Amino acid sequence: MLAAQTKINKKESSSFRGALRASGVMAFAGLGDALLYPVLPVYGKELGFSVFFIGVLLSINRFVRILTNTHIANLVKQIGMRNMLLITSSLAVITTFMYGLKLGLISFLIARILWGLSYSGLKIATLKYASQAKKKTGLAFGLSQSIKSLGALFVLWFGPIVIMEYGIQNGLFIVASISLLGIVLACSLPIIANEKPYNKVRNRITFYPSAMNLLVLILSISIDGVLVVTLAYLLSSNSMSSSQLLMLLGFYLLLKRLFVILFSFVGGMLSLRYSPSKLFIIAVFWCLIALLLIAVNVTILGIILAFLFNTIVVTFSPLVAIKQQQNALQSISSVSTWWDLGAAIGAFVGIYAIELLGVQNLYLSLCMAGTILFMNYYIKNAKSSYTTI
């Protein structure tokens, strides 16, 4: 009995450490991608890309993940979490080097597609590590989300400075070189055997428009999609130069990542006392309030609240879904796919939508749609989930 309990405790400790290290791998692997969001809207035309293709390049990786998340989840089950993170962290370094080669649109597009595959494997394997820390799952998810955002926090501060000092090409090469540390960290990950027989992750379940998936979709469209790509529109003024706008965008995206680091950790600690489902519902409510504030021209406060509470939503949506479906990889695949779908749609149409509808109409429409889907989710899932989480 004592030996069995010791074995369980050892596996629990290994899973928790694995979740934290895997998040570190993601932090290094995502440096290049995080840097593109302030760089492409400002320097995209200098690189020869039209507004349309800037939208394509910022969103294509998400469309790739939509199509491949289910297959990647099955591959994680087959080859193991550690092997998946070794492969995808290596691929992430290659794509960041490709961004800096200046080989044209096709090369950049291929790099973004490869990054989409890489990120899918990184995210699913990392969340799977966290889901196996059974006694402190909420804390594992919160800390994991915090750690993997440290890389983006660093590069959104460091990247613009390096690019303005050394140019886009050399700046991206420097960032890619730092990303190599992710491969080193992946080699130190613990190998954890699957505790259950292999249950295949199925597309028909992944793409099912459940109340949870639809709520995730609209929040992702609104905050990780539309809001991120329209920040330049919301914050710009006629008196700003390109360099000033780049630094301002970098600051707000840096703030977004800082919130992830701080409030994912806070959320993880709160989950030891409060239900993750309750924290999730509160966060969704405040995300909707944030969209309303942007619609009525309380822009700065709206942006800050949206980034802050979206952190809690992103942190706990996979965990809430796992508790509802019980199949961890299936749940992670489903939530990831619908979040990617929303972010891709939002990134692709955001700039056009704000020019066509204006700030007020666009963000008011997103708030109204979100409110309807939030009510639908609450009626169908929230009350029952209190008893299971």
Secondary structure by P-SEA (a helix, b strand, c coil): caaaaaaaaaaaaaaaaaaaaaaaaaaaaaaaaaaaacccccccccccccaaaaaaaacaaaaaaaacaaaaaaaaaaccaaaaaaaaaaaaaaaaaaaaccccaaaaaaaaaaaaaaaaaaaaaaaaaaaaccccaaaaaaaaaaaaaaaaaaaaaaaaaaaaaccaaaaaaaaaaaaaaaaaaaaabbbbcccccbbbbbccccccccaaaaaaaaaaaccccccccccccccccccccaaaaaaaaaaaaaaaaaaaaaaaaaaaaaaacccaaaaaaaaaaaaaaaaaaaaacccaaaaaaaaaaaaaaaacaaaaaaaacccaaaaaaaaaaaaaaaaaaaaacaaaaaaaccaaaaaaaaaaaaaaaaaaaaacccccccccc
